[in-house]
Amino acid sequence: MLELNNQYTLMKRQVHAEVLKEFFAGTLKENVDKLPIRIIPKQRVPNRCCIYKERAMVRYRIMALLGINIETDDDELKSLAEYVEEVMQNDTPAAPILTTISTACSSCPPDRYLISDACRGCFARPCLANCPKDCITFSGGQAHIDESRCIRCGKCKEVCPFHAVVHIPVPCEEACPVNAVKKNEEGYVEIDYQKCISCGRCAMSCPFGAIVERSSLMPVVKMLAKEEHVTALIAPAIEGQFPGTLSQIKAALLAAGFSSVLEVSEGAETTSLHEAEELAERKARGKGYMTTSCCPAYMELVDKHLPFLGERRSSALSPMGYAALKAKELNPATKNVFIGPCLAKKVEAVRLKTIDAVITFSELASLFIAKGIDVRELEGADLGDTSSFEDCRQFALSGGVASCVLSRFAPSHEVQVLPVNGVDKKMFRTMKIWEKRPAEADLVEVMCCEGGCINGPGVVVKPSVAMKLRGGNKAAAPVKAMRSVIQ
Amino acid sequence: MGKKEKVRVQICVGTACFVQGGADLLLYNEFLDPAVLGGCEIEGVSCLGGCKEAEAKDRPPYVRIGEKVYGNVNQEMLCRLLAEATRA
Protein backbone atom coordinates (compact mmCIF):
# COMPACT_ATOMS: atom_id res chain seq x y z
CA MET A 1 0.00 0.00 0.00
CA LEU A 2 1.16 3.53 -0.70
CA GLU A 3 2.65 5.78 1.95
CA LEU A 4 -0.20 7.75 3.48
CA ASN A 5 0.86 11.27 2.60
CA ASN A 6 1.83 11.44 -1.03
CA GLN A 7 1.26 13.90 -3.87
CA TYR A 8 -2.07 12.30 -4.63
CA THR A 9 -3.60 12.37 -1.14
CA LEU A 10 -2.40 15.91 -0.57
CA MET A 11 -3.88 17.01 -3.89
CA LYS A 12 -7.16 15.37 -2.98
CA ARG A 13 -7.24 17.21 0.34
CA GLN A 14 -6.54 20.51 -1.38
CA VAL A 15 -9.30 19.92 -3.95
CA HIS A 16 -11.79 19.04 -1.22
CA ALA A 17 -10.87 22.10 0.85
CA GLU A 18 -11.20 24.45 -2.12
CA VAL A 19 -14.60 23.07 -3.10
CA LEU A 20 -15.86 23.40 0.48
CA LYS A 21 -14.56 26.96 0.76
CA GLU A 22 -16.60 27.88 -2.31
CA PHE A 23 -19.61 26.05 -0.91
CA PHE A 24 -19.54 27.94 2.38
CA ALA A 25 -19.00 31.22 0.55
CA GLY A 26 -22.14 30.45 -1.47
CA THR A 27 -20.20 30.65 -4.73
CA LEU A 28 -19.67 26.97 -5.54
CA LYS A 29 -21.87 26.81 -8.63
CA GLU A 30 -20.40 30.02 -9.96
CA ASN A 31 -16.75 29.10 -9.45
CA VAL A 32 -16.57 25.32 -9.58
CA ASP A 33 -15.52 25.21 -13.23
CA LYS A 34 -12.65 27.59 -12.48
CA LEU A 35 -11.22 25.39 -9.72
CA PRO A 36 -9.26 22.96 -11.92
CA ILE A 37 -7.43 25.93 -13.44
CA ARG A 38 -6.91 27.66 -10.13
CA ILE A 39 -5.55 24.50 -8.50
CA ILE A 40 -3.35 23.60 -11.50
CA PRO A 41 -1.96 26.97 -12.66
CA LYS A 42 -0.06 27.37 -15.92
CA GLN A 43 3.36 27.59 -14.30
CA ARG A 44 3.01 24.32 -12.42
CA VAL A 45 5.49 21.56 -13.16
CA PRO A 46 3.12 18.69 -13.89
CA ASN A 47 3.31 15.25 -12.30
CA ARG A 48 1.26 13.75 -15.09
CA CYS A 49 1.98 14.24 -18.79
CA CYS A 50 0.80 17.87 -18.84
CA ILE A 51 -1.16 20.41 -16.84
CA TYR A 52 -4.23 19.81 -19.02
CA LYS A 53 -4.49 16.21 -17.96
CA GLU A 54 -3.93 17.27 -14.36
CA ARG A 55 -6.80 19.75 -14.70
CA ALA A 56 -9.00 17.01 -16.14
CA MET A 57 -8.14 14.89 -13.11
CA VAL A 58 -9.06 17.70 -10.73
CA ARG A 59 -12.41 17.82 -12.52
CA TYR A 60 -12.90 14.11 -11.82
CA ARG A 61 -11.84 14.53 -8.18
CA ILE A 62 -14.46 17.24 -7.82
CA MET A 63 -17.06 14.94 -9.38
CA ALA A 64 -16.15 12.19 -6.91
CA LEU A 65 -16.45 14.70 -4.09
CA LEU A 66 -19.90 15.65 -5.38
CA GLY A 67 -20.77 11.96 -5.08
CA ILE A 68 -21.08 11.36 -8.83
CA ASN A 69 -20.65 7.79 -10.06
CA ILE A 70 -17.97 8.54 -12.64
CA GLU A 71 -18.21 5.13 -14.29
CA THR A 72 -21.82 5.59 -15.25
CA ASP A 73 -22.55 9.31 -15.12
CA ASP A 74 -19.50 10.97 -16.63
CA ASP A 75 -20.70 13.38 -19.30
CA GLU A 76 -17.83 15.40 -20.68
CA LEU A 77 -20.19 17.88 -22.27
CA LYS A 78 -21.65 18.75 -18.89
CA SER A 79 -20.11 21.52 -16.82
CA LEU A 80 -19.25 21.00 -13.17
CA ALA A 81 -21.77 23.75 -12.38
CA GLU A 82 -24.54 21.58 -13.84
CA TYR A 83 -23.43 18.66 -11.67
CA VAL A 84 -23.38 20.97 -8.63
CA GLU A 85 -26.91 22.12 -9.36
CA GLU A 86 -28.16 18.53 -9.49
CA VAL A 87 -26.35 17.56 -6.31
CA MET A 88 -27.75 20.58 -4.47
CA GLN A 89 -31.24 19.39 -5.30
CA ASN A 90 -30.91 15.67 -4.71
CA ASP A 91 -28.39 13.63 -2.78
CA THR A 92 -26.70 10.96 -4.88
CA PRO A 93 -27.19 7.37 -3.67
CA ALA A 94 -24.33 6.17 -1.46
CA ALA A 95 -23.69 2.80 -3.13
CA PRO A 96 -21.42 1.76 -4.74
CA ILE A 97 -18.91 3.60 -2.59
CA LEU A 98 -16.04 3.34 -5.06
CA THR A 99 -15.80 4.51 -8.62
CA THR A 100 -13.03 4.37 -11.19
CA ILE A 101 -11.56 7.04 -13.44
CA SER A 102 -10.46 5.29 -16.61
CA THR A 103 -8.60 8.40 -17.82
CA ALA A 104 -6.40 8.24 -14.72
CA CYS A 105 -5.75 4.51 -14.98
CA SER A 106 -2.35 3.81 -16.44
CA SER A 107 -3.55 0.39 -17.71
CA CYS A 108 -0.66 -1.32 -15.95
CA PRO A 109 0.35 -4.47 -17.87
CA PRO A 110 -0.43 -7.79 -16.14
CA ASP A 111 1.84 -8.52 -13.21
CA ARG A 112 5.07 -10.13 -14.29
CA TYR A 113 8.61 -11.09 -13.40
CA LEU A 114 11.40 -9.43 -15.32
CA ILE A 115 15.12 -10.09 -15.37
CA SER A 116 16.92 -6.77 -15.16
CA ASP A 117 20.36 -5.71 -16.34
CA ALA A 118 21.73 -6.68 -12.94
CA CYS A 119 21.82 -10.25 -14.30
CA ARG A 120 25.46 -11.38 -14.68
CA GLY A 121 24.62 -14.49 -16.68
CA CYS A 122 26.34 -16.54 -13.99
CA PHE A 123 27.64 -20.08 -14.31
CA ALA A 124 25.49 -21.68 -11.60
CA ARG A 125 22.25 -20.34 -13.09
CA PRO A 126 19.97 -21.06 -10.11
CA CYS A 127 17.06 -19.41 -11.96
CA LEU A 128 17.27 -21.97 -14.72
CA ALA A 129 17.59 -24.84 -12.28
CA ASN A 130 14.66 -23.76 -10.12
CA CYS A 131 12.13 -22.64 -12.72
CA PRO A 132 9.34 -25.27 -12.70
CA LYS A 133 8.22 -24.35 -16.21
CA ASP A 134 11.56 -24.18 -18.02
CA CYS A 135 10.90 -20.66 -19.15
CA ILE A 136 14.37 -19.19 -18.57
CA THR A 137 16.53 -18.79 -21.62
CA PHE A 138 20.00 -17.29 -22.00
CA SER A 139 21.06 -14.94 -24.72
CA GLY A 140 23.47 -12.04 -24.90
CA GLY A 141 25.06 -13.16 -21.65
CA GLN A 142 21.86 -12.66 -19.65
CA ALA A 143 18.83 -14.65 -18.59
CA HIS A 144 15.37 -13.94 -20.00
CA ILE A 145 11.89 -15.08 -19.02
CA ASP A 146 9.59 -16.54 -21.65
CA GLU A 147 6.37 -14.70 -20.77
CA SER A 148 4.15 -17.24 -22.47
CA ARG A 149 5.27 -20.02 -20.14
CA CYS A 150 5.90 -18.11 -16.90
CA ILE A 151 3.42 -18.93 -14.13
CA ARG A 152 4.57 -16.06 -11.88
CA CYS A 153 5.69 -18.33 -9.07
CA GLY A 154 8.61 -16.07 -8.15
CA LYS A 155 11.12 -18.91 -7.65
CA CYS A 156 13.71 -17.23 -9.90
CA LYS A 157 13.46 -14.04 -7.86
CA GLU A 158 14.03 -15.96 -4.63
CA VAL A 159 17.15 -17.72 -5.82
CA CYS A 160 19.00 -15.03 -7.82
CA PRO A 161 22.19 -14.10 -5.96
CA PHE A 162 22.27 -10.67 -7.67
CA HIS A 163 18.65 -9.73 -6.95
CA ALA A 164 18.37 -9.29 -10.69
CA VAL A 165 14.76 -10.50 -10.92
CA VAL A 166 12.09 -7.91 -10.25
CA HIS A 167 8.41 -8.45 -9.68
CA ILE A 168 6.26 -5.76 -11.29
CA PRO A 169 2.81 -5.98 -9.76
CA VAL A 170 -0.49 -4.36 -10.63
CA PRO A 171 -0.97 -2.48 -7.37
CA CYS A 172 -4.79 -2.45 -7.32
CA GLU A 173 -5.13 -6.13 -8.22
CA GLU A 174 -2.45 -7.12 -5.75
CA ALA A 175 -4.11 -5.16 -2.94
CA CYS A 176 -7.61 -6.56 -3.41
CA PRO A 177 -8.09 -9.51 -1.04
CA VAL A 178 -11.02 -10.95 -3.00
CA ASN A 179 -9.99 -10.47 -6.65
CA ALA A 180 -12.71 -7.92 -7.32
CA VAL A 181 -10.38 -5.56 -9.21
CA LYS A 182 -9.86 -6.43 -12.85
CA LYS A 183 -8.98 -4.89 -16.17
CA ASN A 184 -11.62 -4.51 -18.86
CA GLU A 185 -11.07 -5.18 -22.54
CA GLU A 186 -9.46 -1.79 -23.07
CA GLY A 187 -7.08 -2.48 -20.21
CA TYR A 188 -8.63 -0.04 -17.75
CA VAL A 189 -9.44 -0.85 -14.15
CA GLU A 190 -12.89 -2.16 -13.32
CA ILE A 191 -14.39 -3.22 -10.03
CA ASP A 192 -16.69 -6.21 -9.77
CA TYR A 193 -19.19 -4.91 -7.22
CA GLN A 194 -20.66 -8.39 -6.76
CA LYS A 195 -17.35 -9.36 -5.18
CA CYS A 196 -16.13 -6.03 -3.73
CA ILE A 197 -16.16 -5.81 0.09
CA SER A 198 -15.53 -2.05 0.13
CA CYS A 199 -12.37 -2.35 2.20
CA GLY A 200 -10.72 0.45 0.21
CA ARG A 201 -7.35 -1.26 -0.25
CA CYS A 202 -7.36 -0.72 -4.01
CA ALA A 203 -8.04 3.00 -3.62
CA MET A 204 -5.13 3.25 -1.19
CA SER A 205 -2.82 1.36 -3.52
CA CYS A 206 -3.26 2.93 -6.94
CA PRO A 207 -0.37 5.34 -7.52
CA PHE A 208 -2.38 7.11 -10.25
CA GLY A 209 -5.42 7.78 -8.09
CA ALA A 210 -7.67 5.96 -10.56
CA ILE A 211 -9.90 4.37 -7.93
CA VAL A 212 -11.74 6.92 -5.83
CA GLU A 213 -14.42 6.95 -3.20
CA ARG A 214 -17.67 8.69 -3.88
CA SER A 215 -17.85 11.21 -1.10
CA SER A 216 -20.83 11.99 1.10
CA LEU A 217 -19.44 15.36 2.10
CA MET A 218 -22.01 17.31 0.08
CA PRO A 219 -25.08 15.87 1.83
CA VAL A 220 -23.34 16.60 5.16
CA VAL A 221 -22.42 20.22 4.45
CA LYS A 222 -25.93 20.73 3.11
CA MET A 223 -27.30 19.51 6.46
CA LEU A 224 -24.93 21.84 8.29
CA ALA A 225 -25.88 24.79 6.10
CA LYS A 226 -29.59 24.15 6.59
CA GLU A 227 -29.00 24.27 10.34
CA GLU A 228 -30.68 20.94 10.92
CA HIS A 229 -29.89 19.10 14.15
CA VAL A 230 -26.88 17.01 13.18
CA THR A 231 -25.07 14.60 15.50
CA ALA A 232 -21.43 13.82 14.77
CA LEU A 233 -20.76 10.21 15.73
CA ILE A 234 -17.00 10.06 16.09
CA ALA A 235 -15.24 6.74 15.66
CA PRO A 236 -12.81 5.58 18.37
CA ALA A 237 -9.94 6.03 15.90
CA ILE A 238 -10.36 9.81 15.81
CA GLU A 239 -8.00 10.38 18.69
CA GLY A 240 -4.56 11.18 17.27
CA GLN A 241 -5.89 12.21 13.83
CA PHE A 242 -5.86 15.92 14.61
CA PRO A 243 -3.64 18.16 16.71
CA GLY A 244 -5.67 18.48 19.87
CA THR A 245 -7.33 16.39 22.55
CA LEU A 246 -10.63 14.58 22.18
CA SER A 247 -12.44 17.40 23.92
CA GLN A 248 -10.84 19.92 21.56
CA ILE A 249 -11.90 17.76 18.60
CA LYS A 250 -15.42 17.87 19.99
CA ALA A 251 -15.20 21.67 20.24
CA ALA A 252 -13.94 21.81 16.64
CA LEU A 253 -16.91 19.74 15.43
CA LEU A 254 -19.33 22.03 17.23
CA ALA A 255 -17.55 25.01 15.68
CA ALA A 256 -17.93 23.37 12.26
CA GLY A 257 -21.69 23.41 12.75
CA PHE A 258 -22.54 20.00 14.20
CA SER A 259 -25.22 20.28 16.89
CA SER A 260 -23.88 17.56 19.13
CA VAL A 261 -21.07 15.04 19.30
CA LEU A 262 -21.31 11.45 20.43
CA GLU A 263 -18.36 9.13 20.92
CA VAL A 264 -18.96 5.85 19.12
CA SER A 265 -16.87 4.27 21.91
CA GLU A 266 -20.06 4.61 23.93
CA GLY A 267 -21.77 2.27 21.48
CA ALA A 268 -18.69 0.05 21.61
CA GLU A 269 -19.42 -0.56 25.28
CA THR A 270 -22.82 -2.01 24.37
CA THR A 271 -21.20 -4.09 21.61
CA SER A 272 -18.64 -5.45 24.09
CA LEU A 273 -21.27 -6.33 26.68
CA HIS A 274 -23.42 -8.06 24.08
CA GLU A 275 -20.50 -10.00 22.65
CA ALA A 276 -19.29 -11.03 26.13
CA GLU A 277 -22.72 -12.42 26.91
CA GLU A 278 -22.97 -14.22 23.59
CA LEU A 279 -19.50 -15.66 24.00
CA ALA A 280 -20.35 -17.02 27.47
CA GLU A 281 -23.46 -18.68 26.08
CA ARG A 282 -21.63 -20.21 23.14
CA LYS A 283 -18.93 -21.55 25.43
CA ALA A 284 -21.47 -23.01 27.83
CA ARG A 285 -23.20 -24.82 24.97
CA GLY A 286 -19.95 -25.86 23.32
CA LYS A 287 -20.89 -24.19 20.06
CA GLY A 288 -17.35 -23.36 19.06
CA TYR A 289 -15.75 -20.12 18.03
CA MET A 290 -17.46 -16.77 17.59
CA THR A 291 -16.23 -13.88 15.51
CA THR A 292 -16.63 -10.20 16.18
CA SER A 293 -18.98 -8.23 13.92
CA CYS A 294 -17.87 -4.62 14.16
CA CYS A 295 -15.73 -4.47 11.00
CA PRO A 296 -18.11 -3.72 8.10
CA ALA A 297 -15.67 -4.91 5.43
CA TYR A 298 -15.56 -8.26 7.26
CA MET A 299 -19.36 -8.33 7.29
CA GLU A 300 -19.28 -7.88 3.52
CA LEU A 301 -16.60 -10.54 3.25
CA VAL A 302 -18.80 -13.04 5.05
CA ASP A 303 -21.92 -12.15 3.09
CA LYS A 304 -20.22 -12.30 -0.29
CA HIS A 305 -17.45 -14.87 0.11
CA LEU A 306 -17.59 -16.81 3.37
CA PRO A 307 -21.28 -17.55 4.02
CA PHE A 308 -20.41 -20.39 6.43
CA LEU A 309 -19.18 -17.73 8.88
CA GLY A 310 -22.64 -16.15 8.96
CA GLU A 311 -23.70 -18.13 12.02
CA ARG A 312 -20.32 -17.60 13.68
CA ARG A 313 -20.58 -13.81 13.70
CA SER A 314 -21.76 -12.15 16.84
CA SER A 315 -25.29 -10.85 16.52
CA ALA A 316 -24.30 -7.59 18.21
CA LEU A 317 -24.71 -4.37 16.30
CA SER A 318 -21.52 -2.48 15.57
CA PRO A 319 -20.56 0.38 17.87
CA MET A 320 -21.83 2.72 15.15
CA GLY A 321 -25.19 0.93 15.19
CA TYR A 322 -25.66 1.32 18.95
CA ALA A 323 -24.35 4.88 18.98
CA ALA A 324 -26.84 5.81 16.23
CA LEU A 325 -29.72 4.45 18.32
CA LYS A 326 -28.48 6.39 21.32
CA ALA A 327 -28.32 9.63 19.29
CA LYS A 328 -31.85 9.12 18.00
CA GLU A 329 -32.98 8.43 21.56
CA LEU A 330 -31.46 11.73 22.72
CA ASN A 331 -33.09 13.60 19.85
CA PRO A 332 -35.42 11.70 17.50
CA ALA A 333 -35.17 14.46 14.90
CA THR A 334 -31.39 14.38 14.65
CA LYS A 335 -29.47 13.49 11.51
CA ASN A 336 -26.63 11.07 12.27
CA VAL A 337 -23.28 11.57 10.58
CA PHE A 338 -20.65 8.93 11.27
CA ILE A 339 -17.09 10.25 11.03
CA GLY A 340 -14.50 7.52 10.80
CA PRO A 341 -11.52 6.05 8.97
CA CYS A 342 -13.62 3.53 7.07
CA LEU A 343 -15.21 3.31 3.62
CA ALA A 344 -17.15 0.11 4.26
CA LYS A 345 -19.09 1.89 7.00
CA LYS A 346 -21.00 3.55 4.16
CA VAL A 347 -22.30 0.15 3.12
CA GLU A 348 -23.26 -0.64 6.70
CA ALA A 349 -25.01 2.74 6.98
CA VAL A 350 -27.18 1.98 3.95
CA ARG A 351 -28.19 -1.30 5.60
CA LEU A 352 -28.80 0.16 9.08
CA LYS A 353 -30.93 3.13 8.04
CA THR A 354 -30.19 4.95 11.32
CA ILE A 355 -27.15 6.72 9.85
CA ASP A 356 -27.76 9.56 7.42
CA ALA A 357 -24.23 9.96 6.07
CA VAL A 358 -20.67 8.71 6.53
CA ILE A 359 -17.59 10.84 6.03
CA THR A 360 -13.93 10.09 6.67
CA PHE A 361 -11.35 11.80 8.88
CA SER A 362 -9.67 12.90 5.68
CA GLU A 363 -12.87 14.64 4.58
CA LEU A 364 -13.31 16.16 8.04
CA ALA A 365 -9.78 17.54 7.72
CA SER A 366 -10.82 19.34 4.53
CA LEU A 367 -13.89 20.67 6.32
CA PHE A 368 -11.70 22.07 9.11
CA ILE A 369 -9.36 23.69 6.56
CA ALA A 370 -12.27 25.21 4.63
CA LYS A 371 -13.80 26.62 7.80
CA GLY A 372 -10.45 27.81 9.12
CA ILE A 373 -10.86 25.78 12.30
CA ASP A 374 -7.66 25.19 14.25
CA VAL A 375 -8.40 22.32 16.63
CA ARG A 376 -5.53 22.95 18.99
CA GLU A 377 -6.46 26.60 19.56
CA LEU A 378 -9.96 25.80 20.81
CA GLU A 379 -11.03 25.46 24.37
CA GLY A 380 -12.03 21.84 24.97
CA ALA A 381 -15.72 20.94 25.19
CA ASP A 382 -16.97 18.78 28.04
CA LEU A 383 -17.04 15.11 27.06
CA GLY A 384 -19.29 14.18 29.97
CA ASP A 385 -18.82 11.04 32.02
CA THR A 386 -16.74 8.68 29.88
CA SER A 387 -15.57 6.34 32.64
CA SER A 388 -17.65 3.31 31.61
CA PHE A 389 -16.51 3.28 27.98
CA GLU A 390 -13.08 4.89 28.06
CA ASP A 391 -11.37 1.53 27.44
CA CYS A 392 -13.59 1.04 24.36
CA ARG A 393 -11.56 3.67 22.50
CA GLN A 394 -9.26 0.69 21.97
CA PHE A 395 -11.76 -0.64 19.44
CA ALA A 396 -9.70 1.28 16.90
CA LEU A 397 -6.70 -1.00 17.38
CA SER A 398 -6.10 -4.62 16.49
CA GLY A 399 -6.62 -6.63 19.67
CA GLY A 400 -8.63 -3.83 21.23
CA VAL A 401 -12.08 -5.25 20.57
CA ALA A 402 -11.19 -8.64 22.04
CA SER A 403 -9.70 -7.04 25.15
CA CYS A 404 -12.86 -4.97 25.73
CA VAL A 405 -15.03 -8.08 25.33
CA LEU A 406 -12.83 -10.11 27.66
CA SER A 407 -12.80 -7.48 30.38
CA ARG A 408 -16.60 -7.73 30.39
CA PHE A 409 -16.61 -11.54 30.33
CA ALA A 410 -17.37 -13.48 33.51
CA PRO A 411 -13.99 -15.04 34.27
CA SER A 412 -15.28 -18.57 34.74
CA HIS A 413 -13.56 -19.95 31.66
CA GLU A 414 -10.32 -19.48 29.81
CA VAL A 415 -10.93 -17.67 26.56
CA GLN A 416 -8.65 -18.18 23.62
CA VAL A 417 -8.46 -15.18 21.32
CA LEU A 418 -7.39 -15.23 17.70
CA PRO A 419 -6.87 -11.78 16.23
CA VAL A 420 -7.16 -11.44 12.46
CA ASN A 421 -5.02 -8.38 11.98
CA GLY A 422 -5.72 -7.30 8.41
CA VAL A 423 -7.38 -9.29 5.63
CA ASP A 424 -5.20 -9.62 2.55
CA LYS A 425 -5.24 -12.34 -0.11
CA LYS A 426 -3.38 -14.76 2.14
CA MET A 427 -5.58 -14.20 5.18
CA PHE A 428 -8.64 -14.65 3.00
CA ARG A 429 -7.32 -18.08 1.93
CA THR A 430 -6.71 -18.99 5.57
CA MET A 431 -10.23 -18.00 6.52
CA LYS A 432 -11.68 -20.14 3.72
CA ILE A 433 -10.05 -23.17 5.32
CA TRP A 434 -12.07 -22.61 8.50
CA GLU A 435 -15.06 -24.11 6.73
CA LYS A 436 -13.39 -27.53 6.86
CA ARG A 437 -11.06 -26.99 9.80
CA PRO A 438 -12.60 -24.57 12.33
CA ALA A 439 -10.40 -21.86 13.80
CA GLU A 440 -8.82 -22.95 17.05
CA ALA A 441 -10.09 -20.21 19.29
CA ASP A 442 -13.13 -19.08 21.22
CA LEU A 443 -13.15 -15.51 20.00
CA VAL A 444 -11.92 -14.45 16.59
CA GLU A 445 -11.45 -10.72 16.32
CA VAL A 446 -11.51 -9.61 12.69
CA MET A 447 -10.20 -6.31 11.42
CA CYS A 448 -9.78 -5.95 7.68
CA CYS A 449 -7.21 -3.16 8.03
CA GLU A 450 -3.83 -4.14 9.37
CA GLY A 451 -3.27 -2.62 12.79
CA GLY A 452 -6.97 -1.85 13.11
CA CYS A 453 -9.12 1.12 12.16
CA ILE A 454 -6.27 3.59 12.73
CA ASN A 455 -4.87 2.24 9.46
CA GLY A 456 -8.13 2.60 7.55
CA PRO A 457 -8.43 4.18 4.10
CA GLY A 458 -9.85 7.42 5.50
CA VAL A 459 -7.16 8.35 8.04
CA VAL A 460 -5.14 11.54 8.04
CA VAL A 461 -2.18 10.43 10.09
CA LYS A 462 0.10 7.42 9.87
CA PRO A 463 -0.63 4.82 12.54
CA SER A 464 2.88 5.24 13.97
CA VAL A 465 2.17 8.94 14.61
CA ALA A 466 -1.44 8.46 15.69
CA MET A 467 -0.42 5.85 18.28
CA LYS A 468 1.85 8.32 20.01
CA LEU A 469 -0.82 11.00 20.11
CA ARG A 470 -3.57 8.86 21.61
CA GLY A 471 -4.52 9.06 25.26
CA GLY A 472 -4.78 11.94 27.71
CA ASN A 473 -3.59 15.34 26.57
CA LYS A 474 -0.78 14.12 24.33
CA ALA A 475 -2.23 15.45 21.09
CA ALA A 476 -2.43 18.97 22.55
CA ALA A 477 1.36 19.15 22.34
CA PRO A 478 2.13 16.85 19.41
CA VAL A 479 5.81 17.69 19.02
CA LYS A 480 6.45 17.06 22.68
CA ALA A 481 4.49 13.81 22.61
CA MET A 482 6.69 12.48 19.82
CA ARG A 483 9.96 13.26 21.56
CA SER A 484 11.59 9.96 22.39
CA VAL A 485 13.06 9.25 25.79
CA ILE A 486 16.56 8.91 24.46
CA GLN A 487 17.86 12.25 23.34
CA MET B 1 35.60 23.95 21.33
CA GLY B 2 32.88 26.29 22.49
CA LYS B 3 29.37 25.01 22.83
CA LYS B 4 27.42 25.77 19.70
CA GLU B 5 24.01 27.29 20.08
CA LYS B 6 21.18 24.99 19.09
CA VAL B 7 19.14 25.76 15.98
CA ARG B 8 15.59 26.63 16.91
CA VAL B 9 13.11 24.63 14.81
CA GLN B 10 9.39 25.28 15.03
CA ILE B 11 7.07 22.82 13.31
CA CYS B 12 3.61 24.24 12.70
CA VAL B 13 0.98 22.09 14.39
CA GLY B 14 -1.93 24.19 13.25
CA THR B 15 -4.67 21.97 11.85
CA ALA B 16 -4.13 22.94 8.20
CA CYS B 17 -0.42 22.06 8.34
CA PHE B 18 -0.89 18.97 10.48
CA VAL B 19 -3.42 17.37 8.12
CA GLN B 20 -1.54 18.25 4.93
CA GLY B 21 1.64 16.35 5.61
CA GLY B 22 2.78 18.13 8.77
CA ALA B 23 2.03 15.10 10.93
CA ASP B 24 4.77 13.20 9.08
CA LEU B 25 7.34 15.74 10.27
CA LEU B 26 6.59 14.68 13.84
CA LEU B 27 8.53 11.51 13.15
CA TYR B 28 11.69 13.63 13.29
CA ASN B 29 13.27 11.23 15.74
CA GLU B 30 13.17 8.54 13.09
CA PHE B 31 14.21 10.36 9.94
CA LEU B 32 16.72 12.95 11.16
CA ASP B 33 20.39 12.14 11.54
CA PRO B 34 21.04 11.91 15.32
CA ALA B 35 23.95 14.35 14.95
CA VAL B 36 21.67 16.91 13.30
CA LEU B 37 18.93 16.21 15.82
CA GLY B 38 21.36 16.95 18.64
CA GLY B 39 22.03 20.38 17.20
CA CYS B 40 18.38 21.34 17.08
CA GLU B 41 15.79 22.45 19.55
CA ILE B 42 12.54 21.21 18.01
CA GLU B 43 9.20 22.48 19.19
CA GLY B 44 5.59 22.76 18.03
CA VAL B 45 4.12 26.12 17.20
CA SER B 46 0.67 27.49 16.47
CA CYS B 47 -0.21 28.54 12.94
CA LEU B 48 2.62 30.60 11.44
CA GLY B 49 0.14 32.39 9.18
CA GLY B 50 1.79 31.48 5.88
CA CYS B 51 -1.19 29.47 4.68
CA LYS B 52 -3.62 32.34 5.20
CA GLU B 53 -1.88 34.82 2.92
CA ALA B 54 -4.03 35.46 -0.12
CA GLU B 55 -1.24 35.02 -2.66
CA ALA B 56 0.72 32.38 -0.76
CA LYS B 57 3.07 30.71 -3.20
CA ASP B 58 3.85 27.84 -0.88
CA ARG B 59 1.55 25.24 0.55
CA PRO B 60 1.45 23.75 4.03
CA PRO B 61 3.15 22.33 6.00
CA TYR B 62 5.25 25.23 7.25
CA VAL B 63 8.33 25.10 9.47
CA ARG B 64 10.32 27.99 10.95
CA ILE B 65 14.05 27.43 11.19
CA GLY B 66 15.78 30.23 13.06
CA GLU B 67 14.01 33.28 11.71
CA LYS B 68 13.02 31.97 8.30
CA VAL B 69 9.69 30.30 7.46
CA TYR B 70 9.64 27.51 4.86
CA GLY B 71 6.57 26.07 3.13
CA ASN B 72 5.95 22.72 1.38
CA VAL B 73 8.21 21.03 3.88
CA ASN B 74 8.46 17.27 3.77
CA GLN B 75 10.75 14.87 5.62
CA GLU B 76 13.44 14.93 2.97
CA MET B 77 13.45 18.74 2.80
CA LEU B 78 13.59 19.08 6.59
CA CYS B 79 16.61 16.75 6.67
CA ARG B 80 18.38 18.91 4.13
CA LEU B 81 17.46 22.26 5.72
CA LEU B 82 18.48 21.16 9.19
CA ALA B 83 21.72 19.62 8.00
CA GLU B 84 22.60 22.99 6.45
CA ALA B 85 21.41 24.98 9.47
CA THR B 86 23.37 22.94 12.00
CA ARG B 87 26.51 23.05 9.86
CA ALA B 88 26.46 26.84 9.56
Interface residues (C-beta under 8 A of the other chain):
Chain A: L4 N5 L10 R13 Q14 F242 P243 G244 A252 A365 F368 I369 G372 I373 D374 V375 R376 E377 V460 V461 K462 S464 V465 K468 A477 P478 V479 K480 M482 R483 S484 Q487
Chain B: I11 V13 G14 T15 A16 F18 V19 Q20 G21 A23 D24 L26 L27 Y28 N29 L37 G38 I42 E43 G44 S46 C47 K52 R59
